[in-house]
């Protein structure tokens, strides 16, 4: 039960994701309606008093110089999609001001949450050091370079490490908000929020991860991915994967971790998952045949893999199930 009003600060920077800002407003407003009282007090803060969002919208904000952080700070994505854009934004004076303010908010005990590329701002503020964190899956290696002391993962949707919350790609902001609400207001409130907003409570972004996209950014990963796809129905060990790339096991493990934030065997599993989901959604192959085709031991193993990363059973992804749902 919420016994006092919780101050909810939205730290908004120029070019921030308008959808993430909108989701924050909608979730907080819906929570207050469900509870029948203003349990969450929403406030926008920014280095300047006026913030231009991506897409031309704007919000009025309280300048950080006059705004002490309250209970919760949420940072919507920066609106930058490429590493070069992110680097340019991180070099901006407004991000430096925001990073300093966030460090102060952390020192005062605030819960701090960011999604997508806003996670990089937490890294710039030193808030990710020695913490597990996540960002959008194709930028995991870039985040690791910005915050080398962080423990970056790429397959989870929302990661909490102490008072620091991080989430994956842009639309993972709703997963972040629901996770915060579950912690602050309880399971019943969160379940009703998810139902009213027609939002699944997802735990993994692995089903959205495209191994070939990751491979395009690194020649070692490209070689490894080609080898795995050509022998997907076979079992693989770290030794066999290293031999296929002409590398030692230690070198391969280091390169894959640095490039995509995964171990070699985790990357193999992602390729198996991607192919499994494609076959489940587009064919009527029996589960036994799909499991064999992607190198899994049996249908039970396929079921566990799919359930873990999508929250749904293989049967729910079949064309007939999709047709009934529509």
Buried (B, 14 or more C-beta within 10 A) or exposed (E): EBEEBBBBBBBBBBBBBBBBBBBBBBBBEBBBEBBEEBBBBBEBBBBBEEBBBBEEEEBEBEEBEEBEBBBBBBBBBBBBBEBEBBBEBBEBEBBBBBBBBBBBBBEEEBBBBBBBBBBBBBBBBBBBEEBBBBBBBBBBBBBBEBBEEBBBBBBBBBBBBEBBBBBBBBBBBBBBBBBBBBBBBEEEBBBBBBEBBEBEBBBBBBBBBEBEEBBEBBEBBBBBBEBBBEEBEEEBEBEBBBBBBEBEBEEBBEBBBEBBBBBBBBBBBBBBBBBBBEBBEEEEBEBEEBBBBBBBEEBEBBBEBBEBBBBBEBEBBBEEBEEEEE
